[in-house]
Amino acid sequence: MSTPLTNRKINLVQATAINMIDMVGIGPFVVMPFVVAQFNNGLFIWAWIFGAFTAFVDAMIWSELGAKYPLAGGTYNFHRIAFGEKGGKLMGFLFVWQTSIQAPLVMASAAIGFAQYLTYIVPLDWWQQKIVSGGLVILVFILLYRKIETIGRISVVMGSIVILTIVWIIASGLMNQQHTVKFLPSGNESFFSYALWAAVGQASVKTVYAYLGYYNVCHLGGEIVNPEKNIPRSIFISIFGIAALYLLMNISVMGVIPWQSVKADDKYLVSSFMQQLYGTGVGTIITVLILCVAFSSLFAVVLGYSRIPYAAAVNGNFFKIFGKLHPAKKFPHISLIILCGLGFVFSLLMKLKDVIDSILAMRIVVQFMAQAVGIVLLRRRKGTNKLPFRMWLYPAPVVLSLLIWAFLFYHTNWFALWGSLIALAGVCIYFIKEKYWDKRGVSDDDG
């Protein structure tokens, strides 16, 4: 018999660490050169500012929902409650459907990025990189196959490695600055030009990807101590902390390396930066630390996402097998096995750039925009008196969030079509299930 997952053992420090290691990962290191290369005027810092602003606005929605409904599954439960009996069932199923594809894509992006960055130290051909990326997914699965309190302690250690690595990069660059990083247009350039914001749009698809994960604690809602306070706190601490580190890291690195020399496909920008300052040995050391960061992120990502299909299955809105808990260690082991299996396959088949664009395109409408609509519906139906956390300046964050996500969805280009087709397929499967499966006398809870 499936049972709700309410094993509250993760404290504020551990929750924040889980968020932060999910946010950083390999993302900022592999997307930094692409972001810089999109701008012909050196104003790349605005793509990172825009990404941080996007995360902050969206965080108010996550915090209000997460504090009110601290349950395993995050968005699945938010949709189920916000959109009513019929709409909630469809939206909840649709979210879990896209998560079952999108979560393994996130795993694949971290694993592929890890293997790509490893080639700075060890020459690897294409097949060898795929062996590394697939093996990494398997290793994370093995580490996560244990009790949640142990995972919380592991997360704090990994989070410390993440922060110390970035702080070392920042300090190294700031002590060796050779030129300033542009913040404002100069000469005939305009801050309101189409060219600038087209570049921000293209680059921000990557910077927003680098910020994603600030909400990971919501997926673990049933395992957070004092969730009404700790979920919002961990979200905002994560965003402000990581935004500061990202901005300082860009200023640090690009204050040493001329932005004009950076190419979109520069694989080892940060490692080359440290090698330029201290030599090959330090370049290798920082690469090892970046690989530790990437591994930590993959660990946090898989931890959070494994709870989503589980939550839906327990509620009777997904396949029953996902709702099983490990009999002794009390974690959703079947969900973990299936998602890691798909992540392993995707890590062998896909390219990093395509994975990143696919991830964002799939999530924008079904998750982020739908949550913004859902919070309006909840406020109208239930009011705000019993909300543990209320977003500031409502409804401005909701309107801004919808506009920003629409802007970014457009700039995912043809991957917007890919994400839409995945969502449409989910709708079709849902109605087929409702019309034929349940009428055979098999309830949702029976799988």
C-alpha positions in Angstrom: 0.0 0.0 0.0 1.4 3.4 -1.0 1.8 6.0 1.8 2.5 9.7 1.8 6.1 10.7 2.3 6.3 12.8 5.4 9.7 12.1 7.0 10.8 15.6 8.1 14.5 15.4 8.6 16.0 18.1 6.3 16.8 21.4 8.1 17.2 24.9 6.7 21.0 24.5 6.1 20.6 21.2 4.4 17.6 22.5 2.3 19.6 25.5 1.2 22.6 23.3 0.3 20.4 21.0 -1.8 19.0 24.0 -3.6 22.4 25.6 -4.2 24.2 22.5 -5.5 21.2 21.9 -7.8 21.5 25.5 -9.1 25.2 25.6 -9.8 26.3 22.2 -11.2 28.2 22.3 -14.5 25.7 25.0 -15.8 27.5 28.3 -15.2 30.9 26.9 -16.4 29.6 25.5 -19.7 27.2 28.3 -20.6 29.5 31.3 -19.7 31.3 31.3 -23.1 28.0 31.0 -25.0 26.5 33.9 -23.1 29.5 36.2 -23.6 29.7 35.3 -27.4 26.0 36.5 -27.9 27.0 40.1 -27.2 29.0 42.2 -29.7 29.3 45.1 -27.1 30.5 43.3 -23.9 27.2 43.7 -22.0 26.8 40.0 -21.3 26.4 40.7 -17.6 22.8 41.7 -18.3 21.9 38.2 -19.3 23.0 37.0 -15.8 21.1 39.9 -14.1 18.0 39.0 -16.1 18.4 35.4 -15.1 18.6 36.3 -11.4 15.6 38.6 -11.7 13.6 35.9 -13.4 14.4 33.5 -10.6 13.6 36.1 -7.9 10.1 36.9 -9.4 9.3 33.2 -9.9 10.6 32.4 -6.4 7.7 34.4 -4.8 5.3 32.0 -6.5 7.2 28.9 -5.4 7.5 30.2 -1.8 3.9 31.0 -1.4 2.9 27.6 -2.8 5.6 25.6 -1.1 5.0 27.1 2.4 1.2 26.4 2.1 1.5 22.9 0.6 4.7 21.3 1.8 4.2 17.9 0.2 6.4 15.6 -1.8 6.1 16.3 -5.5 6.1 20.2 -5.5 4.4 21.4 -8.7 2.3 18.2 -9.0 0.5 19.0 -5.8 0.3 22.7 -6.5 -1.4 22.0 -9.9 -3.7 19.3 -8.4 -5.0 21.7 -5.7 -5.0 25.0 -7.7 -6.9 23.8 -10.9 -9.8 22.1 -9.2 -10.9 18.5 -9.4 -10.9 17.9 -13.2 -8.4 20.6 -14.2 -6.1 19.7 -11.3 -6.1 16.0 -12.3 -5.2 16.9 -15.9 -2.6 19.5 -15.0 -1.0 17.2 -12.3 -0.8 14.3 -14.8 0.6 16.6 -17.5 3.3 17.9 -15.2 4.4 14.4 -14.1 4.3 13.3 -17.7 6.7 16.0 -18.8 8.8 15.5 -15.7 9.3 11.9 -16.5 11.0 13.1 -19.7 12.4 16.4 -18.5 14.0 15.1 -15.3 16.2 12.6 -17.1 17.1 15.3 -19.6 18.3 17.4 -16.6 20.4 14.4 -15.4 21.8 14.0 -18.9 22.8 17.7 -19.1 24.8 17.4 -15.9 26.4 14.1 -16.9 27.2 15.2 -20.5 28.7 18.5 -19.2 30.8 16.5 -16.7 32.2 14.3 -19.4 32.9 17.2 -21.7 34.8 19.1 -19.0 36.7 16.0 -18.0 38.5 16.2 -21.4 40.5 19.1 -20.1 42.4 16.6 -18.0 42.0 13.3 -19.9 41.7 13.1 -23.7 38.4 11.2 -24.4 36.8 10.3 -27.7 33.1 10.5 -28.2 32.4 7.0 -27.0 34.6 7.4 -23.9 32.7 10.6 -23.0 29.5 8.7 -23.2 30.8 5.9 -21.0 31.7 8.6 -18.4 28.4 10.4 -18.6 26.4 7.1 -18.3 28.6 5.8 -15.5 28.1 9.1 -13.6 24.3 8.6 -13.6 24.8 5.1 -12.2 27.1 6.4 -9.4 24.6 9.0 -8.3 21.8 6.4 -8.3 24.0 4.2 -5.9 24.6 7.2 -3.6 20.9 8.1 -3.4 19.7 4.6 -2.7 19.7 5.4 1.1 17.9 7.2 4.0 17.1 10.9 3.6 18.9 12.0 6.7 22.2 10.6 5.3 21.5 12.4 2.1 21.0 15.7 3.9 24.5 15.4 5.5 26.1 14.5 2.1 24.4 17.6 0.6 26.0 20.0 3.1 29.5 18.6 2.3 28.8 18.9 -1.4 27.4 22.4 -1.0 30.5 23.5 0.8 32.7 22.3 -2.1 30.4 24.3 -4.5 30.8 27.5 -2.6 34.5 27.2 -1.9 35.2 26.5 -5.6 33.4 29.5 -6.8 34.9 31.8 -4.1 38.4 30.7 -5.1 37.7 31.5 -8.8 36.2 34.9 -7.8 39.1 35.8 -5.5 41.7 34.8 -8.1 40.2 37.0 -10.8 39.5 40.0 -8.6 43.2 40.0 -7.5 44.4 40.0 -11.1 42.0 42.3 -12.9 43.3 43.5 -16.2 40.3 45.5 -17.5 36.8 46.4 -16.4 33.6 44.6 -17.3 31.0 46.8 -19.0 27.7 47.4 -17.2 26.3 50.2 -19.3 26.2 51.0 -23.1 28.7 53.5 -24.4 28.9 55.8 -27.4 26.0 55.3 -29.8 24.9 52.1 -28.1 21.4 52.1 -26.5 20.2 50.0 -23.5 16.8 49.8 -25.2 17.9 48.6 -28.6 16.4 45.5 -30.3 19.9 44.0 -30.8 20.7 44.2 -27.1 17.5 42.5 -26.0 17.6 39.9 -28.7 21.0 39.0 -27.4 19.7 39.0 -23.8 16.8 36.7 -24.9 19.1 34.2 -26.6 21.7 34.3 -23.8 19.1 34.2 -21.0 17.8 30.8 -22.1 21.2 29.6 -20.9 21.5 31.8 -17.8 18.1 30.9 -16.5 19.1 27.3 -17.0 22.1 28.0 -14.7 19.7 29.4 -12.0 17.2 26.6 -12.1 16.9 24.5 -8.9 16.1 27.3 -6.4 12.8 25.5 -5.8 14.2 22.0 -5.3 13.1 21.9 -1.7 9.4 22.1 -2.9 9.8 18.7 -4.5 11.0 17.4 -1.0 8.3 19.3 0.8 7.3 16.3 2.9 10.9 15.9 4.2 11.6 19.5 5.2 11.6 20.5 8.9 9.3 23.5 9.7 8.5 23.9 5.9 6.3 27.0 6.4 9.4 29.0 7.1 12.3 27.0 5.8 11.0 26.5 2.3 10.7 30.3 1.5 13.9 31.0 3.4 16.0 28.4 1.6 14.6 29.5 -1.8 15.5 33.2 -1.4 18.9 32.5 0.4 19.8 30.2 -2.6 18.9 32.8 -5.2 20.6 35.8 -3.6 23.7 33.7 -2.7 24.1 32.1 -6.2 23.3 35.3 -8.1 26.0 37.1 -6.2 28.4 34.3 -6.9 27.5 34.2 -10.6 27.9 37.9 -11.1 31.2 38.1 -9.2 32.5 35.1 -11.1 31.7 36.7 -14.5 33.3 39.9 -13.4 36.3 38.0 -12.1 36.9 35.8 -15.2 36.0 38.4 -17.8 38.1 41.0 -16.1 41.1 38.9 -17.0 40.1 37.3 -20.3 39.0 39.9 -23.0 35.4 39.2 -23.9 36.2 39.7 -27.6 38.4 36.6 -27.6 35.7 34.3 -26.2 34.0 31.9 -28.6 30.6 30.3 -28.0 32.1 26.8 -28.1 35.0 27.4 -25.7 34.7 24.3 -23.5 37.1 25.2 -20.7 36.9 28.9 -20.2 37.2 28.9 -16.4 39.9 26.2 -16.4 41.9 28.2 -19.0 41.4 31.4 -16.9 42.9 29.7 -13.8 45.7 28.2 -15.9 46.5 31.6 -17.3 46.9 33.0 -13.8 48.6 30.1 -12.0 49.8 27.5 -14.5 48.7 24.1 -15.7 48.7 22.5 -12.3 46.1 24.9 -10.8 44.1 24.6 -14.0 43.8 20.9 -13.4 42.9 21.4 -9.8 40.1 23.8 -10.6 38.8 21.4 -13.2 38.6 18.6 -10.7 36.7 20.9 -8.3 34.3 21.9 -11.2 33.7 18.2 -11.8 32.9 17.8 -8.1 30.4 20.7 -8.4 28.8 19.0 -11.5 28.5 15.7 -9.6 27.0 17.5 -6.6 24.3 19.1 -8.8 23.4 15.8 -10.4 23.0 14.3 -6.9 20.6 17.1 -5.9 18.6 17.0 -9.1 17.9 13.3 -9.0 17.0 13.5 -5.3 14.3 16.1 -5.9 12.8 14.8 -9.1 12.5 11.2 -7.9 9.8 12.5 -5.5 7.5 13.8 -8.2 6.2 10.7 -9.9 6.0 9.1 -6.5 3.7 11.9 -5.2 1.4 11.5 -8.2 1.2 7.7 -7.9 0.3 7.9 -4.2 -2.5 10.3 -5.2 -3.8 7.9 -7.8 -2.9 10.1 -10.8 0.1 8.2 -12.2 1.3 4.6 -12.5 1.0 2.7 -9.2 4.5 1.3 -9.4 6.0 4.8 -8.9 4.3 5.0 -5.5 6.3 2.3 -3.8 8.6 3.2 -0.9 11.6 1.1 0.0 10.5 -1.1 2.8 13.4 -0.4 5.1 14.9 3.0 4.0 11.6 4.7 3.2 12.3 6.5 0.0 10.7 6.1 -3.5 13.1 3.6 -4.9 11.1 2.6 -8.0 10.8 6.2 -9.1 14.5 6.7 -8.6 15.3 3.5 -10.6 13.1 4.5 -13.6 14.2 8.1 -13.8 17.9 7.2 -13.5 17.4 4.6 -16.2 16.1 7.2 -18.6 18.7 9.6 -17.6 21.4 7.0 -18.4 19.9 6.5 -21.9 19.6 10.2 -22.6 23.2 10.8 -21.5 24.3 8.4 -24.2 22.1 9.8 -27.0 22.0 13.6 -26.8 24.2 16.7 -27.2 24.6 19.2 -24.3 23.2 22.3 -26.1 20.1 20.5 -27.3 19.5 19.1 -23.9 19.6 22.6 -22.2 17.2 24.1 -24.7 14.8 21.2 -24.5 14.7 21.3 -20.7 13.7 25.0 -20.6 11.2 24.7 -23.5 9.4 21.8 -21.9 9.1 23.4 -18.5 8.1 26.9 -19.2 4.4 26.4 -20.0 3.5 23.2 -18.1 5.3 24.2 -14.9 6.3 27.9 -14.5 3.5 29.6 -16.4 0.8 27.2 -15.1 2.0 27.8 -11.5 1.6 31.6 -12.0 -2.0 31.0 -13.2 -2.6 28.5 -10.4 -1.7 30.9 -7.6 -4.2 33.4 -8.9 -6.9 30.7 -8.8 -6.0 29.7 -5.3 -6.1 33.2 -4.0 -9.5 33.8 -5.5 -10.9 30.6 -4.1 -9.3 30.4 -0.7 -8.1 33.9 0.1 -4.8 34.9 1.8 -5.6 34.8 5.5 -4.0 31.4 6.1 -1.0 31.7 3.9 2.3 31.2 5.8 4.1 33.2 3.2 2.5 35.9 1.0 4.3 37.2 -2.1 5.2 40.9 -2.1 3.4 43.4 -4.4 0.8 40.9 -5.7 -0.2 40.6 -8.5 2.9 42.3 -10.0 5.2 39.2 -9.6 2.6 37.0 -11.3 2.2 39.3 -14.3 6.0 39.8 -14.6 6.6 36.0 -14.4 4.2 35.3 -17.2 5.7 37.9 -19.4 9.3 36.8 -18.7 8.5 33.1 -19.3 6.7 33.9 -22.6 9.8 36.0 -23.7 12.1 33.1 -22.9 9.8 30.5 -24.5 9.9 32.4 -27.7 13.8 32.5 -27.6 14.0 28.7 -27.2 13.3 28.8 -31.0 12.3 25.4 -32.5 12.6 23.7 -29.1 9.4 25.6 -28.2 7.7 23.3 -30.7 9.3 20.3 -29.2 8.1 21.2 -25.8 4.6 21.9 -27.0 4.4 18.5 -28.8 5.5 16.7 -25.6 2.8 18.5 -23.7 0.2 17.7 -26.4 1.2 14.0 -26.3 0.7 14.1 -22.5 -2.8 15.5 -22.9 -3.7 12.8 -25.4 -2.4 10.0 -23.2 -4.3 11.5 -20.2 -7.7 11.4 -22.0 -7.0 7.9 -23.4 -6.3 6.8 -19.9 -9.5 8.4 -18.6 -11.7 7.1 -21.3 -10.5 3.6 -21.8 -8.3 2.6 -18.9 -10.6 3.6 -16.0 -13.7 2.3 -17.8 -12.1 -1.2 -17.8 -12.7 -1.1 -14.0 -9.0 -0.3 -13.2 -8.8 2.7 -10.9 -5.9 5.2 -11.0 -4.6 3.8 -7.7 -4.3 0.4 -9.3 -1.9 1.8 -11.8 
